[in-house]
Amino acid sequence: MRGVKTRSSSLSPASSSPPSPSRALQDKMTHDAVWFSRPRKFGKGSRQCRVCAHQAGLIRKYGLDLCRQCFREKSAQIGFTKNR
C-alpha cells in the first residue's frame, strides 16, 4: 500500500472547512426572513394595541390605539360612559 494517498492526507484542514452556520443562514431567504423583510411604517401591520399588542379590532379614534377587548376593560378608567 505504498504510494496510495488516503483521503485524509490529501485534504488540508484549512481548505476543507465548511461555511459557518451564521453565514449560511444569511444567504438563504427563509420563511422568517421573508415574513418581516420590509419595514412597517403604515397600514394595518404597523399598528397594534398599546396594552396587549393585538393587531385586529383596533380603536384608533382620538389616538386611543386599543383593541376592542382592551377598550371594554379600560373604558371606565379612561372616562368613557355608555349612554342608553
C-alpha positions in Angstrom: 0.0 0.0 0.0 2.9 2.3 -0.7 2.2 5.3 -2.7 -1.5 5.3 -2.1 -2.8 8.6 -0.8 -5.6 8.4 1.6 -8.4 11.0 1.7 -7.3 12.5 5.0 -3.8 13.0 3.8 -4.7 14.7 0.6 -7.0 17.3 2.1 -5.7 20.1 4.3 -7.9 21.1 7.2 -7.9 24.8 6.4 -9.2 24.4 2.8 -11.9 21.9 3.6 -13.7 23.9 6.4 -17.4 24.2 5.8 -19.0 27.7 5.8 -20.1 29.0 9.2 -23.7 28.4 10.1 -24.4 32.1 10.5 -23.1 32.9 7.0 -25.2 30.1 5.6 -28.4 31.4 7.3 -27.7 34.9 6.0 -27.5 33.7 2.4 -30.9 31.9 2.5 -34.2 33.7 2.5 -36.0 31.6 5.0 -39.7 32.0 5.9 -38.9 34.2 8.9 -36.6 36.4 6.9 -39.2 36.9 4.1 -42.1 37.5 6.5 -40.6 40.5 8.3 -38.3 41.7 5.5 -39.7 45.2 5.0 -40.4 48.0 7.4 -43.9 48.6 8.6 -44.5 52.3 8.6 -48.1 52.5 7.6 -51.0 50.1 7.1 -52.6 47.6 9.4 -49.4 45.8 10.0 -47.8 48.9 11.6 -50.4 49.3 14.3 -51.1 47.3 17.4 -52.9 47.6 20.7 -50.9 49.6 23.3 -52.0 47.2 26.1 -51.8 43.7 24.6 -50.1 44.2 21.2 -53.0 42.6 19.3 -53.4 43.9 15.8 -57.1 43.2 15.0 -60.1 45.3 16.1 -58.1 48.5 16.9 -59.9 51.6 18.0 -57.8 54.4 16.6 -60.2 57.3 17.2 -58.8 60.0 19.5 -55.4 58.4 19.4 -56.5 55.5 21.7 -54.9 52.7 19.7 -56.6 50.0 21.8 -58.1 46.8 20.6 -61.8 46.4 21.3 -61.4 43.9 24.1 -58.9 46.1 26.0 -61.2 49.2 25.3 -64.1 47.4 27.1 -61.9 46.6 30.1 -60.3 50.1 30.4 -63.2 52.4 29.1 -64.3 53.4 32.6 -60.8 54.2 33.7 -60.3 56.3 30.6 -63.5 58.2 31.1 -65.9 56.8 28.6 -69.5 56.2 29.6 -72.3 54.3 27.9 -75.3 56.5 27.0 -78.5 54.5 26.6 
